[in-house]
Amino acid sequence: MNIIIKTATINAALMALYVSAISSFLFYIPKIFDTTKPDTVLAPIMMLSLLVFSAALVGALIFGKPILWYLDGKKKEAVSLLFYTLGVFLIITIVVMCVAYLIS
């Protein structure tokens, strides 16, 4: 059970770190680059590519090891890991929302 909680915490922390990095990038990119230039077809391509990559990465972090464990016959551990990962990420999300509310 200890490895499940440790793995869930690491996966949730990695997801939170990834979300923070992408959010920071999207927030600061207009300040770094000249936004007076007209948009090109590359902007939607980049955003769609980022969406697909994000879905794949977060899907792998949430479902990767639970699926492998499930296929190896560790069904109870797989389900536990999935729910612990989602629970830890929910706690991180709630903490971030509370901090955002308090500083605004």
C-alpha positions in Angstrom: 0.0 0.0 0.0 2.9 2.3 0.7 4.2 2.1 -2.9 0.7 2.9 -4.1 0.5 6.1 -2.1 4.1 7.1 -3.1 3.5 6.4 -6.8 0.1 8.2 -6.7 1.7 11.3 -5.0 4.6 11.4 -7.5 2.2 11.1 -10.5 -0.2 13.8 -9.2 2.8 16.1 -8.4 4.1 15.6 -11.9 0.7 16.4 -13.4 0.5 19.5 -11.2 4.0 20.6 -12.3 3.2 20.0 -15.9 -0.1 22.0 -15.7 1.8 24.8 -13.9 4.5 24.9 -16.6 2.1 24.9 -19.5 -0.1 27.5 -17.8 2.9 29.7 -17.1 4.0 29.3 -20.7 0.6 30.3 -22.1 0.4 33.3 -19.6 3.8 34.7 -20.3 4.2 34.0 -24.1 2.2 37.1 -25.2 4.5 39.2 -23.0 7.6 37.7 -24.5 6.7 37.8 -28.1 5.3 40.5 -30.3 1.5 40.0 -30.3 0.8 42.7 -32.9 1.6 40.3 -35.7 -1.4 38.7 -37.4 -2.2 35.1 -36.5 -1.1 32.4 -38.9 -2.3 28.8 -39.3 0.6 27.8 -37.0 -1.2 29.1 -33.8 -4.1 26.6 -34.0 -1.7 23.8 -35.1 0.5 24.5 -32.0 -2.5 24.6 -29.7 -4.0 21.4 -31.0 -0.6 19.7 -30.8 -0.2 20.9 -27.2 -3.7 19.5 -26.4 -2.9 16.1 -27.9 0.4 15.9 -26.2 -1.1 17.0 -22.8 -3.9 14.5 -23.1 -1.3 11.7 -23.8 1.0 12.7 -21.0 -1.6 13.2 -18.4 -3.3 10.0 -19.6 0.0 8.1 -19.2 0.5 9.5 -15.7 -3.0 8.7 -14.5 -3.7 5.4 -16.3 -0.3 4.1 -17.4 0.8 2.1 -14.3 -2.7 1.1 -13.3 -3.3 -0.4 -16.7 0.0 -2.3 -16.5 -0.8 -3.6 -13.0 -4.4 -4.5 -14.1 -3.1 -6.5 -17.0 -0.5 -8.2 -14.7 -3.4 -9.4 -12.5 -3.0 -6.8 -9.7 -6.5 -5.6 -10.2 -7.1 -4.3 -6.6 -3.8 -2.5 -6.5 -4.4 -1.0 -10.0 -7.8 0.5 -9.0 -6.3 1.7 -5.7 -3.5 3.5 -7.5 -5.9 5.1 -9.9 -8.2 6.5 -7.2 -5.2 7.6 -5.0 -3.7 9.4 -7.9 -7.0 11.1 -8.7 -7.5 11.9 -5.0 -4.1 13.4 -4.5 -4.5 15.5 -7.7 -7.9 16.7 -6.4 -6.4 17.8 -3.2 -3.6 19.7 -5.0 -6.3 21.3 -7.2 -8.4 22.3 -4.2 -5.3 23.8 -2.4 -4.4 25.8 -5.5 -7.9 27.1 -5.8 -8.0 28.1 -2.2 -4.7 29.9 -2.5 -5.9 31.6 -5.7 -9.0 32.7 -3.8 -7.1 34.0 -0.8 -4.6 36.1 -2.8 -7.2 37.6 -5.1 
